[in-house]
């Protein structure tokens, strides 16, 4: 992936860790939350994510 980060905290997963867990769990869809503005533009970052993995955003409604 071309997504890079300036650092990670000890209480949050990195995108790479989240993607590894998503691959292991194999949900139908995954929404990544609490992303820093430093990852880049939403539309550009989503192009780099695997199918069925999305960035969440303010006002997002997920129907279960």
Secondary structure, DSSP 4 states (H G I P E B T S, - for coil): -----S---SSS--HHHHHHHHHHH--S-EEE-S--GGG--HHHHHHHSPTTEEE--TT-----
